């Protein structure tokens, strides 16, 4: 549950950190993580999480994952560096993604990390690394692509019925120091209805790999793409019902439990949540700077932007917290808009209620993709403050001019 914020609290934070900032609730993130893995372990005991760094790579969050025994799921050398600087062991890092820096791939492989191969090109490059370091066992995975009935032809991984899949498996099986530790798949749709097909497709692929190539992966990773906790107002706009962690777990983990019943060396089931654990652990706060009426339409402008919340085409969950005390007005169908010079920079359409300059908009469910995707457009990004403890903790200071422009030649 989100910590209650008051006008007094936000005024104090504004005095310290400026008129826009993110509120992080790391305890909510940890609770989500524990609840999600518990839901899956209810059906299948050998479950672990590889947290999706691209969703929200805030170091405090990735350290929580590491402390709880989870893995880092990264898709770039930048994200790998975040994991390493956060104290994550290379052995707990899994590198996905369609394009990889092979110099960094070599570093991760030689220190015990896992690299999931996405193309024959990558497989050939990794074979060269393996041949150059025959004394090192290199942990690799293979990204698998199969039909789950979601209407999406994914561009990621190998068609499990194709020649390239056979080629990469044959390469691994004939290269002595390549160890197939992982099969992985990525799917776009978040609906639980596809998770049975995800699990069954992966189990079928596992059986094929064991039978045809004599390889026995230790982990079967069926990816992320799950809805997390969110208010009803957001669910209704997204057109989804009350989806829970159990809705995913009972479809996938039960299939694993049935397939590996009484099998002592059964593989681990891995999932790669991002939004499912991070979505509701962050809110964006921005002060109302001006209120004006243009041709009968009221516009309230904040110092934040739609680019800070990464939610398009919907009214995000929002509350108004009174910070201003003078000249309050009642508005109908007002648009709350951002600071950018873009007509479409609207954070909330058709708001009706009481407003004043100095009030704060508090937008929930901003933990997914907002912080990591905000571009350096017009203004630097804002601070991130953890409000779980008795004292606020600065997780990320506000950016300044030199943070963005020291790489330019003036």
C-alpha positions in Angstrom: 0.0 0.0 0.0 1.3 3.5 -0.9 2.4 5.7 1.9 0.1 8.6 2.5 1.5 11.9 1.3 0.2 15.3 2.7 0.6 18.8 1.5 2.9 19.5 4.5 5.1 16.6 3.5 5.3 17.6 -0.1 6.0 21.2 0.7 9.0 20.2 2.8 10.3 17.9 0.1 9.8 20.6 -2.5 11.8 23.0 -0.4 14.7 20.5 -0.4 14.5 18.9 -3.8 12.6 21.3 -6.1 9.1 21.3 -7.5 9.1 17.9 -9.2 10.5 14.5 -8.0 9.8 10.8 -7.9 8.8 9.1 -4.7 10.2 5.6 -4.4 8.8 3.0 -2.0 11.4 0.3 -1.9 9.4 -1.8 0.6 6.5 -2.0 -1.8 9.0 -3.3 -4.4 10.3 -5.9 -2.0 6.8 -7.0 -1.0 5.8 -7.4 -4.7 8.9 -9.5 -5.3 8.3 -11.8 -2.4 4.6 -12.2 -3.2 5.3 -13.0 -6.9 7.9 -15.7 -6.2 5.6 -17.1 -3.5 2.7 -17.4 -5.9 4.9 -19.4 -8.3 6.4 -21.6 -5.6 2.9 -22.6 -4.5 2.8 -24.8 -7.6 6.4 -25.5 -8.3 9.2 -25.2 -5.7 12.1 -24.6 -8.0 11.4 -21.0 -9.1 13.6 -17.9 -9.3 13.4 -14.4 -10.7 15.7 -12.6 -13.1 14.7 -9.0 -12.6 14.3 -6.9 -15.8 16.8 -4.1 -15.4 15.5 -2.2 -18.4 12.2 -1.6 -16.6 13.7 0.3 -13.7 17.5 0.0 -13.0 17.5 2.0 -9.8 20.5 0.6 -7.9 18.6 0.3 -4.6 16.0 -1.9 -6.3 18.6 -4.2 -8.0 20.4 -4.6 -4.7 17.1 -5.7 -3.1 16.8 -8.4 -5.9 20.3 -9.5 -5.3 19.8 -9.7 -1.5 16.7 -11.9 -2.0 18.7 -14.3 -4.2 17.4 -13.1 -7.6 19.3 -12.7 -10.8 20.0 -9.6 -12.9 18.4 -9.8 -16.4 20.3 -7.3 -18.5 20.2 -6.4 -22.2 23.3 -4.1 -22.6 26.8 -3.6 -21.2 25.5 -0.5 -19.5 23.0 -2.6 -17.5 25.7 -5.1 -16.8 27.8 -2.4 -15.3 24.9 -1.3 -13.2 24.7 -4.8 -11.8 28.4 -5.1 -11.1 28.6 -1.6 -9.4 25.6 -2.6 -7.3 27.6 -5.6 -6.0 25.9 -8.3 -8.0 28.1 -11.3 -8.7 28.7 -12.0 -12.4 27.4 -15.5 -11.8 24.0 -13.9 -11.0 23.9 -11.9 -14.3 22.0 -13.1 -17.4 22.5 -11.2 -20.6 19.6 -11.1 -23.1 19.1 -8.8 -26.0 19.5 -9.0 -29.8 22.7 -7.0 -30.1 25.6 -7.4 -27.6 29.0 -5.8 -27.1 31.2 -8.9 -27.7 34.1 -7.5 -25.7 31.8 -7.2 -22.7 30.3 -10.6 -23.5 33.7 -12.1 -23.1 34.2 -10.4 -19.8 30.9 -11.7 -18.4 31.5 -15.3 -19.7 35.0 -15.5 -18.3 33.7 -14.4 -14.9 30.9 -16.9 -14.7 27.9 -15.0 -16.1 25.3 -16.4 -18.5 24.9 -15.1 -22.1 21.7 -16.0 -23.9 22.5 -16.4 -27.6 20.1 -14.7 -29.9 21.6 -15.3 -33.4 24.0 -17.5 -35.3 26.3 -14.5 -35.5 26.5 -14.4 -31.7 27.0 -18.2 -31.5 30.0 -18.0 -33.9 31.5 -15.2 -31.8 31.0 -17.1 -28.6 32.6 -20.2 -30.2 35.7 -18.2 -30.9 35.8 -17.0 -27.3 35.4 -20.6 -26.1 38.2 -21.8 -28.4 40.5 -19.0 -27.1 39.9 -19.9 -23.5 39.6 -23.7 -23.4 40.4 -23.8 -19.7 37.2 -21.8 -18.9 33.7 -23.3 -18.8 31.4 -20.7 -20.4 27.8 -20.6 -19.4 25.4 -19.9 -22.3 21.7 -19.9 -22.9 19.7 -20.0 -26.1 16.7 -17.7 -26.8 13.8 -19.8 -28.1 11.0 -18.6 -30.4 7.8 -20.6 -30.6 4.1 -20.1 -31.2 1.9 -19.2 -28.2 -1.2 -18.0 -30.0 -0.8 -14.3 -29.0 -0.8 -13.1 -32.6 2.7 -11.7 -32.4 5.6 -12.9 -34.6 8.5 -12.1 -32.3 11.8 -11.1 -33.7 13.8 -12.5 -30.7 15.5 -15.9 -30.5 15.7 -19.0 -32.7 12.7 -20.7 -34.3 12.9 -23.9 -32.3 11.8 -25.8 -35.5 14.4 -24.1 -37.7 17.8 -24.9 -39.0 19.5 -22.2 -37.0 18.2 -23.7 -33.7 19.7 -27.1 -34.7 23.0 -25.4 -35.7 23.4 -23.5 -32.4 22.5 -26.6 -30.4 25.0 -28.7 -32.4 27.7 -26.0 -31.9 27.1 -26.1 -28.1 27.1 -29.8 -27.9 30.4 -30.1 -29.8 32.3 -27.3 -28.1 33.7 -28.9 -24.9 33.8 -25.9 -22.7 30.3 -24.4 -23.6 27.8 -25.3 -21.0 24.1 -24.9 -21.9 22.7 -23.6 -18.6 19.6 -21.9 -19.8 16.8 -21.9 -22.4 14.9 -18.5 -22.5 12.0 -17.0 -24.4 10.4 -13.6 -24.7 6.8 -12.8 -25.4 5.1 -9.4 -25.9 1.6 -9.9 -24.6 0.9 -9.6 -20.8 -2.3 -11.5 -20.7 -2.2 -14.6 -18.4 -4.1 -16.6 -21.0 -0.9 -17.1 -23.0 1.1 -18.4 -20.1 0.0 -22.0 -20.4 1.3 -22.0 -24.0 4.5 -20.3 -22.9 5.2 -23.1 -20.3 4.1 -25.9 -22.6 6.2 -24.6 -25.5 9.3 -24.3 -23.3 8.8 -27.8 -21.8 8.5 -29.3 -25.3 11.6 -27.5 -26.4 13.5 -28.8 -23.3 12.5 -32.4 -24.0 13.7 -31.9 -27.6 17.0 -30.5 -26.5 17.6 -33.4 -24.1 16.6 -36.1 -26.6 18.3 -34.7 -29.7 21.4 -33.1 -28.4 22.2 -34.7 -25.1 22.1 -31.3 -23.3 20.2 -30.7 -20.1 19.6 -27.0 -19.2 19.4 -26.2 -15.5 17.0 -23.2 -16.0 14.0 -22.7 -18.2 13.2 -19.0 -18.5 9.7 -18.1 -19.9 10.3 -14.4 -19.8 8.4 -11.5 -18.3 5.4 -9.5 -19.5 3.0 -9.5 -16.5 0.6 -7.0 -15.1 1.4 -5.8 -11.6 -0.7 -4.2 -9.0 -2.6 -1.2 -10.1 -5.8 0.8 -9.2 -9.1 0.0 -10.8 -9.1 3.3 -12.7 -6.0 2.1 -14.6 -7.2 -1.4 -15.1 -10.5 -0.2 -16.7 -8.6 2.0 -19.2 -6.3 -0.8 -20.1 -9.2 -3.1 -20.5 -8.0 -5.8 -18.1 -9.7 -7.4 -15.1 -8.3 -8.0 -11.7 -5.2 -10.0 -12.8 -3.2 -11.4 -9.9 0.2 -13.0 -9.7 -1.6 -16.3 -9.1 -3.2 -16.0 -12.5 0.2 -16.4 -14.1 1.6 -18.9 -11.6 -1.2 -21.4 -11.9 -0.9 -21.6 -15.6 2.9 -21.8 -15.9 4.1 -23.3 -12.7 1.5 -26.0 -12.5 2.5 -27.2 -16.0 6.1 -27.4 -14.8 5.0 -29.3 -11.7 3.1 -31.9 -13.7 5.9 -32.3 -16.3 8.6 -32.8 -13.7 6.6 -34.7 -11.1 9.0 -37.0 -9.1 12.0 -35.8 -11.1 14.8 -35.1 -8.6 17.0 -33.0 -11.0 14.2 -31.0 -12.5 15.3 -27.6 -13.9 14.4 -24.3 -12.3 11.6 -22.2 -13.7 12.8 -18.6 -14.2 10.6 -15.6 -14.9 11.7 -12.1 -15.8 9.4 -9.6 -14.2 9.8 -5.8 -14.5 6.5 -3.9 -14.3 5.0 -6.7 -12.2 7.2 -5.8 -9.3 8.3 -2.2 -10.0 5.2 -0.6 -11.5 3.4 0.5 -8.3 6.5 1.2 -6.2 7.1 4.7 -7.6 5.0 7.9 -7.9 5.8 11.1 -9.7 5.1 14.4 -8.0 4.9 17.8 -9.7 3.8 21.2 -8.5 1.2 23.2 -10.3 2.9 26.4 -11.5 0.2 28.2 -13.4 -3.6 28.0 -14.1 -5.2 29.8 -17.0 -8.3 29.7 -19.1 -8.0 29.7 -22.9 -11.2 30.0 -25.0 -13.2 28.5 -22.1 -10.8 25.6 -21.4 -8.8 25.6 -18.1 -5.1 24.5 -18.3 -3.1 23.8 -15.2 0.6 23.6 -16.0 3.1 21.6 -13.9 6.9 21.6 -13.9 6.9 17.9 -14.9 6.0 16.3 -18.2 4.2 13.4 -19.8 7.7 12.2 -20.6 8.3 11.7 -16.9 5.5 9.1 -16.5 5.7 7.0 -19.7 1.9 6.6 -20.0 0.4 7.5 -23.3 -3.3 7.8 -24.3 -4.7 7.3 -20.8 -5.4 9.2 -17.7 -2.9 7.8 -15.2 -3.9 7.3 -11.5 -3.6 10.7 -10.0 -4.5 12.6 -6.9 -4.3 16.3 -6.1 -2.6 17.2 -2.9 -3.2 20.7 -1.7 0.0 22.7 -1.3 -1.3 26.1 -2.2 -3.8 27.8 0.1 -4.8 31.0 -1.8 -7.0 31.6 -4.8 -8.5 28.1 -4.9 -10.8 27.6 -7.8 -13.2 24.8 -8.8 -12.6 23.6 -12.4 -14.4 21.3 -14.7 -12.8 19.3 -17.5 -9.4 21.0 -17.0 -6.3 19.6 -18.7 -3.2 19.3 -16.5 -0.3 19.8 -18.9 3.5 19.7 -18.8 6.3 22.2 -19.1 7.4 21.2 -22.6 6.5 23.1 -25.7 4.5 20.2 -27.2 0.8 20.5 -27.6 0.3 16.8 -26.7 2.1 17.1 -23.3 -1.0 16.3 -21.3 -0.7 14.4 -18.0 -4.4 14.4 -17.2 -7.4 15.2 -19.4 -10.6 16.7 -18.2 -10.0 16.9 -14.5 -12.8 18.3 -12.4 -12.3 19.5 -8.8 -10.5 22.1 -6.7 -7.1 23.5 -7.8 -4.6 26.2 -6.8 -1.2 27.2 -7.8 1.1 25.4 -5.4 -0.9 22.2 -5.4 0.8 19.0 -6.3 -0.3 16.3 -8.7 0.8 12.8 -7.5 0.7 10.3 -10.3 0.9 6.6 -9.3 2.3 3.5 -11.0 5.3 5.3 -12.4 7.8 2.6 -11.6 7.9 1.1 -15.1 10.0 2.6 -17.8 9.4 6.2 -16.7 12.7 7.0 -15.0 14.8 5.0 -17.5 13.2 6.3 -20.7 12.9 10.0 -19.8 14.9 11.8 -22.5 17.2 14.8 -21.9 14.5 17.0 -23.4 14.3 20.7 -22.4 15.0 20.0 -18.7 17.2 17.4 -16.9 15.5 14.7 -15.0 14.3 15.1 -11.4 15.4 13.5 -8.1 14.3 10.1 -6.8 13.5 10.0 -3.1 12.8 6.9 -1.0 10.1 7.6 1.6 9.9 4.2 3.2 12.0 4.9 6.3 11.6 7.5 9.0 14.0 9.7 7.1 13.8 10.3 3.4 16.7 8.8 1.4 18.0 10.4 -1.8 18.3 7.6 -4.3 19.1 9.9 -7.2 19.9 13.5 -7.1 18.3 15.9 -9.6 20.3 16.1 -12.8 22.1 19.4 -13.7 23.3 21.0 -16.9 26.8 19.4 -16.7 25.4 15.9 -16.3 23.9 16.2 -19.8 26.3 18.4 -21.7 29.8 17.5 -20.5 30.2 15.2 -23.5 29.5 18.0 -26.0 32.2 20.2 -27.4 31.2 23.9 -26.8 
